[in-house]
């Protein structure tokens, strides 16, 4: 009895599977090629439009960056000039302070030799 049910189940499954295969069978070769070709064409045109749009956006952004760079360049050049001026002033001040420190060291060592040791 079990073998009979098993054979019946296998036959019923095969029939259901064959019916489903017929219902969901792929298109013919010619239909499939047409579907693929039209899908590729629409994808290519969509991609082309997207690339054109993004290209225009990039061009606009690039133009904005160029204008911004033109506006910023004089300010940056002025800032560089100010920094170089400060650098010169600091260098001069360093030389002057180094001279003063050396004078103080020299006068300090001269006075300690003439006065002798100090007692506290």
C-alpha positions in Angstrom: 0.0 0.0 0.0 2.8 2.4 0.9 4.6 1.7 -2.4 1.4 2.4 -4.3 1.0 5.8 -2.6 4.6 6.6 -3.2 4.3 5.9 -6.9 1.1 7.8 -7.1 2.7 10.8 -5.4 5.7 10.7 -7.8 3.4 10.6 -10.8 1.2 13.4 -9.5 4.3 15.5 -8.7 5.7 15.0 -12.2 2.4 16.0 -13.8 2.2 19.2 -11.6 5.8 20.0 -12.4 5.3 19.5 -16.1 2.3 21.8 -16.1 4.1 24.5 -14.2 7.0 24.2 -16.6 4.7 24.7 -19.6 3.0 27.7 -17.8 6.3 29.4 -16.9 8.3 28.4 -19.9 10.7 31.2 -21.1 10.0 33.1 -24.2 11.2 31.9 -27.6 14.7 32.8 -28.6 13.6 35.6 -30.9 11.3 37.1 -28.2 14.0 36.9 -25.6 16.6 38.6 -27.9 14.1 41.4 -28.6 13.3 41.8 -24.8 17.0 41.9 -24.0 17.8 44.3 -26.8 15.0 46.7 -25.9 16.0 46.6 -22.2 19.6 47.3 -23.1 18.6 50.2 -25.3 16.4 51.8 -22.6 19.2 51.2 -20.0 21.7 52.8 -22.3 19.6 55.9 -22.9 18.8 56.2 -19.2 22.5 56.0 -18.5 23.3 58.5 -21.1 20.8 61.0 -19.7 22.1 60.5 -16.2 25.7 61.0 -17.3 24.7 64.2 -19.2 22.9 65.5 -16.1 25.8 64.7 -13.8 28.2 66.3 -16.3 26.3 69.5 -16.2 26.3 69.4 -12.3 30.0 68.8 -12.3 30.6 71.7 -14.7 28.6 74.0 -12.6 30.4 73.0 -9.4 33.7 73.4 -11.1 32.8 76.9 -12.3 31.8 77.8 -8.7 35.1 76.5 -7.3 37.0 78.5 -9.9 35.2 81.7 -9.0 35.7 81.0 -5.3 39.4 80.5 -5.9 39.6 83.8 -7.8 38.0 85.6 -4.8 40.2 83.9 -2.2 43.6 84.2 -4.0 44.1 87.9 -3.2 43.2 87.4 0.5 45.6 84.5 0.8 48.4 86.5 -0.9 47.8 89.4 1.5 47.9 87.0 4.5 51.2 85.6 3.3 52.6 89.1 3.0 51.5 89.9 6.6 53.0 86.7 7.9 56.3 87.4 6.1 56.3 90.9 7.6 55.8 89.5 11.1 58.5 87.0 10.5 60.9 89.8 9.7 59.9 91.8 12.8 60.3 88.8 15.0 63.7 88.0 13.5 64.8 91.6 14.2 63.4 91.4 17.8 65.2 88.1 18.4 68.5 89.6 17.3 68.0 92.7 19.5 67.0 90.6 22.5 69.9 88.2 22.0 72.2 91.2 22.1 70.7 92.6 25.2 70.9 89.2 27.0 74.6 88.9 26.0 75.2 92.4 27.4 73.5 91.5 30.6 75.5 88.3 30.9 78.7 90.1 30.3 78.0 92.9 32.8 76.8 90.3 35.3 80.0 88.2 35.1 82.1 91.4 35.2 80.4 92.7 38.4 80.6 89.4 40.2 84.4 89.2 39.6 85.1 92.7 41.0 82.7 92.5 44.0 83.8 89.2 45.2 81.7 86.6 47.0 78.6 87.7 48.8 77.8 86.5 52.2 74.3 86.0 53.5 
